[in-house]
Amino acid sequence: MFHGVGGIGKTTLSRKLEAALTGADQRSVQWGEPAWPKGRILPVRIDLARSAGTSFEDLVLTIRAALAELGRPLPPFDITLRR
């Protein structure tokens, strides 16, 4: 989570981190190889700034859309989301 006054690079940094976690081709050479075990990382970047107009529904749907990338059904999540 990044917090601070506007214009200091929070969004830029979070986008670079998201890209680096998504694929090695986007990772800066200075960062080197990740220390975590080989496996899939699913970064989700959500802007909660008032100016972004993010609602709770948008937040939940963004997380669900990211989870869809796992390629497996998530019935408990979907049933709860439907309610």
N, CA, C and O of each residue as an XYZ file, in Angstrom:
332
protein
N       0.850     -1.172      0.000
C       0.000      0.000      0.000
C       0.887      1.222      0.000
O       1.857      1.308      0.753
N       0.543      2.160     -0.851
C       1.264      3.424     -0.920
C       0.302      4.548     -0.567
O      -0.852      4.546     -0.995
N       0.778      5.494      0.205
C      -0.050      6.607      0.642
C       0.803      7.862      0.634
O       1.961      7.828      1.052
N       0.255      8.948      0.173
C       1.000     10.202      0.182
C       0.349     11.235     -0.710
O      -0.678     10.983     -1.338
N       0.963     12.400     -0.753
C       0.429     13.487     -1.559
C       0.528     13.138     -3.035
O       1.340     12.306     -3.440
N      -0.302     13.779     -3.819
C      -0.321     13.508     -5.249
C       0.938     13.970     -5.961
O       1.557     14.964     -5.582
N       1.303     13.231     -6.996
C       2.402     13.648     -7.847
C       3.783     13.179     -7.450
O       4.774     13.626     -8.027
N       3.872     12.266     -6.454
C       5.202     11.820     -6.024
C       5.605     10.473     -6.619
O       6.697      9.975     -6.345
N       4.724      9.878     -7.435
C       5.086      8.654     -8.144
C       4.505      7.366     -7.592
O       5.001      6.288     -7.921
N       3.469      7.439     -6.763
C       2.874      6.224     -6.188
C       2.295      5.325     -7.275
O       2.528      4.117     -7.271
N       1.549      5.903     -8.196
C       0.935      5.123     -9.261
C       1.994      4.543    -10.186
O       1.909      3.380    -10.580
N       2.979      5.341    -10.529
C       4.051      4.862    -11.402
C       4.778      3.689    -10.765
O       5.030      2.682    -11.428
N       5.114      3.807     -9.494
C       5.805      2.726     -8.794
C       4.938      1.475     -8.729
O       5.432      0.374     -8.967
N       3.652      1.625     -8.410
C       2.787      0.448     -8.305
C       2.615     -0.230     -9.664
O       2.529     -1.456     -9.736
N       2.565      0.553    -10.737
C       2.465     -0.047    -12.073
C       3.738     -0.798    -12.434
O       3.673     -1.870    -13.036
N       4.894     -0.250    -12.073
C       6.162     -0.930    -12.347
C       6.271     -2.223    -11.540
O       6.746     -3.237    -12.050
N       5.833     -2.186    -10.287
C       5.844     -3.402     -9.459
C       4.909     -4.459    -10.032
O       5.262     -5.637    -10.092
N       3.731     -4.045    -10.448
C       2.779     -4.985    -11.044
C       3.377     -5.641    -12.281
O       3.290     -6.857    -12.446
N       3.982     -4.840    -13.148
C       4.594     -5.378    -14.367
C       5.740     -6.320    -14.033
O       5.882     -7.368    -14.661
N       6.556     -5.960    -13.054
C       7.703     -6.793    -12.678
C       7.253     -8.124    -12.095
O       7.877     -9.154    -12.349
N       6.180     -8.111    -11.319
C       5.681     -9.344    -10.724
C       4.973    -10.215    -11.755
O       4.930    -11.438    -11.616
N       4.426     -9.595    -12.773
C       3.697    -10.331    -13.794
C       4.631    -11.106    -14.715
O       4.351    -12.254    -15.063
N       5.732    -10.488    -15.108
C       6.618    -11.176    -16.038
C       8.048    -10.696    -15.955
O       8.305     -9.514    -15.727
N       8.976    -11.614    -16.140
C      10.398    -11.301    -16.055
C      10.821    -10.318    -17.141
O      11.767     -9.554    -16.947
N      10.132    -10.328    -18.284
C      10.499     -9.419    -19.363
C      10.226     -7.962    -19.008
O      10.767     -7.056    -19.642
N       9.389     -7.731    -17.998
C       9.070     -6.380    -17.540
C       9.899     -5.962    -16.332
O       9.830     -4.811    -15.899
N      10.673     -6.879    -15.790
C      11.426     -6.620    -14.564
C      12.711     -5.871    -14.873
O      13.450     -6.239    -15.786
N      12.969     -4.838    -14.123
C      14.198     -4.072    -14.277
C      15.392     -4.948    -13.912
O      15.316     -5.734    -12.967
N      16.488     -4.820    -14.648
C      17.659     -5.660    -14.385
C      18.245     -5.398    -13.000
O      18.850     -6.293    -12.411
N      18.076     -4.185    -12.472
C      18.593     -3.874    -11.140
C      17.882     -4.682    -10.046
O      18.441     -4.903     -8.972
N      16.654     -5.117    -10.323
C      15.884     -5.836     -9.311
C      16.351     -7.276     -9.167
O      16.145     -7.890     -8.120
N      16.968     -7.817    -10.191
C      17.433     -9.194    -10.124
C      16.285    -10.189    -10.121
O      15.127     -9.840    -10.354
N      16.638    -11.433     -9.850
C      15.638    -12.497     -9.807
C      14.891    -12.467     -8.476
O      15.479    -12.137     -7.446
N      13.606    -12.807     -8.484
C      12.834    -12.823     -7.234
C      13.333    -13.896     -6.273
O      13.852    -14.931     -6.692
N      13.169    -13.636     -4.991
C      13.624    -14.573     -3.964
C      12.562    -15.620     -3.620
O      12.872    -16.611     -2.958
N      11.326    -15.418     -4.056
C      10.264    -16.371     -3.734
C      10.396    -17.615     -4.598
O      10.995    -17.575     -5.672
N       9.834    -18.721     -4.122
C       9.911    -19.970     -4.891
C       9.194    -19.821     -6.227
O       8.308    -18.983     -6.393
N       9.603    -20.654     -7.167
C       8.958    -20.612     -8.487
C       7.481    -20.929     -8.315
O       7.109    -21.918     -7.683
N       6.690    -20.113     -8.859
C       5.250    -20.276     -8.774
C       4.595    -19.055     -9.380
O       5.260    -18.089     -9.753
N       3.331    -19.114     -9.468
C       2.609    -18.028    -10.107
C       2.271    -16.937     -9.107
O       1.744    -17.208     -8.028
N       2.574    -15.722     -9.470
C       2.211    -14.563     -8.662
C       1.146    -13.805     -9.431
O       1.273    -13.579    -10.634
N       0.114    -13.422     -8.735
C      -1.013    -12.761     -9.363
C      -1.173    -11.368     -8.756
O      -1.971    -11.185     -7.837
N      -0.421    -10.384     -9.260
C      -0.533     -9.042     -8.695
C      -1.838     -8.372     -9.107
O      -2.282     -8.501    -10.248
N      -2.440     -7.662     -8.175
C      -3.662     -6.917     -8.448
C      -3.445     -5.507     -7.917
O      -3.188     -5.311     -6.729
N      -3.550     -4.529     -8.808
C      -3.348     -3.137     -8.423
C      -4.703     -2.450     -8.417
O      -5.408     -2.440     -9.427
N      -5.065     -1.875     -7.270
C      -6.359     -1.206     -7.129
C      -6.110      0.194     -6.596
O      -5.450      0.369     -5.571
N      -6.639      1.186     -7.294
C      -6.492      2.580     -6.884
C      -7.690      2.956     -6.029
O      -8.819      3.002     -6.517
N      -7.445      3.223     -4.756
C      -8.532      3.559     -3.835
C      -8.661      5.060     -3.605
O      -9.372      5.490     -2.697
N      -7.982      5.855     -4.415
C      -8.077      7.306     -4.278
C      -9.505      7.762     -4.546
O     -10.213      7.179     -5.368
N      -9.910      8.791     -3.856
C     -11.263      9.309     -4.069
C     -11.479      9.689     -5.522
O     -12.566      9.493     -6.067
N     -10.443     10.236     -6.150
C     -10.566     10.672     -7.540
C     -10.763      9.493     -8.497
O     -11.274      9.673     -9.602
N     -10.362      8.294     -8.078
C     -10.524      7.120     -8.936
C     -11.974      6.641     -8.942
O     -12.388      5.933     -9.861
N     -12.747      7.020     -7.929
C     -14.151      6.644     -7.874
C     -14.376      5.153     -7.721
O     -15.357      4.625     -8.246
N     -13.495      4.460     -7.014
C     -13.605      3.017     -6.836
C     -14.642      2.690     -5.766
O     -14.534      3.134     -4.623
N     -15.640      1.914     -6.150
C     -16.664      1.487     -5.199
C     -16.285      0.115     -4.639
O     -15.367     -0.532     -5.144
N     -16.979     -0.320     -3.615
C     -16.744     -1.641     -3.045
C     -17.008     -2.709     -4.092
O     -16.281     -3.700     -4.167
N     -18.037     -2.517     -4.897
C     -18.351     -3.479     -5.951
C     -17.206     -3.562     -6.968
O     -16.833     -4.653     -7.399
N     -16.656     -2.415     -7.344
C     -15.517     -2.400     -8.268
C     -14.333     -3.163     -7.682
O     -13.652     -3.906     -8.388
N     -14.098     -2.976     -6.406
C     -13.000     -3.649     -5.720
C     -13.175     -5.168     -5.775
O     -12.245     -5.889     -6.136
N     -14.357     -5.646     -5.420
C     -14.627     -7.087     -5.410
C     -14.549     -7.663     -6.825
O     -13.989     -8.742     -7.023
N     -15.102     -6.959     -7.799
C     -15.067     -7.457     -9.173
C     -13.647     -7.463     -9.742
O     -13.308     -8.338    -10.539
N     -12.827     -6.515     -9.349
C     -11.424     -6.498     -9.784
C     -10.680     -7.703     -9.232
O      -9.905     -8.345     -9.941
N     -10.922     -8.007     -7.956
C     -10.276     -9.178     -7.333
C     -10.771    -10.453     -8.010
O      -9.977    -11.353     -8.284
N     -12.072    -10.541     -8.282
C     -12.620    -11.746     -8.924
C     -12.061    -11.919    -10.330
O     -11.740    -13.036    -10.737
N     -11.945    -10.831    -11.068
C     -11.391    -10.914    -12.418
C      -9.942    -11.388    -12.378
O      -9.519    -12.161    -13.238
N      -9.189    -10.937    -11.400
C      -7.797    -11.381    -11.258
C      -7.745    -12.864    -10.911
O      -6.900    -13.595    -11.427
N      -8.642    -13.307    -10.043
C      -8.670    -14.719     -9.661
C      -9.054    -15.617    -10.835
O      -8.677    -16.789    -10.867
N      -9.794    -15.081    -11.791
C     -10.169    -15.860    -12.973
C      -8.935    -16.288    -13.759
O      -8.957    -17.295    -14.467
N      -7.858    -15.515    -13.628
C      -6.612    -15.844    -14.318
C      -6.012    -17.159    -13.817
O      -5.171    -17.750    -14.494
N      -6.432    -17.617    -12.652
C      -5.931    -18.881    -12.116
C      -6.441    -20.066    -12.915
O      -5.843    -21.141    -12.896
N      -7.561    -19.865    -13.622
C      -8.083    -20.912    -14.489
C      -8.767    -22.058    -13.767
O      -8.827    -23.174    -14.282
N      -9.278    -21.789    -12.584
C     -10.025    -22.843    -11.890
C     -11.284    -22.229    -11.272
O     -11.301    -21.041    -10.949
N     -12.324    -23.028    -11.110
C     -13.573    -22.494    -10.572
C     -13.427    -22.098     -9.107
O     -12.661    -22.700     -8.355
N     -14.172    -21.087     -8.728
C     -14.185    -20.611     -7.342
C     -15.631    -20.463     -6.875
O     -16.092    -19.350     -6.622
N     -16.353    -21.592     -6.759
C     -17.783    -21.526     -6.431
C     -18.100    -20.747     -5.153
O     -19.040    -19.952     -5.172
N     -17.371    -20.928     -4.040
C     -17.734    -20.170     -2.837
C     -17.661    -18.657     -3.061
O     -18.526    -17.912     -2.600
N     -16.640    -18.219     -3.760
C     -16.504    -16.788     -4.043
C     -17.664    -16.320     -4.909
O     -18.266    -15.282     -4.635
N     -17.980    -17.083     -5.953
C     -19.041    -16.683     -6.881
C     -20.421    -16.674     -6.226
O     -21.234    -15.788     -6.487
N     -20.676    -17.657     -5.382
C     -21.968    -17.699     -4.682
C     -22.094    -16.496     -3.751
O     -23.143    -15.855     -3.689
N     -21.025    -16.200     -3.034
C     -21.043    -15.044     -2.123
C     -21.187    -13.754     -2.903
O     -21.932    -12.864     -2.496
N     -20.490    -13.641     -4.011
C     -20.568    -12.447     -4.849
C     -21.978    -12.265     -5.392
O     -22.476    -11.142     -5.481
N     -22.612    -13.358     -5.751
C     -23.980    -13.294     -6.279
C     -24.981    -12.802     -5.236
O     -25.949    -12.114     -5.562
N     -24.732    -13.165     -3.973
C     -25.638    -12.751     -2.897
C     -25.560    -11.255     -2.711
O     -26.247    -10.704     -1.851
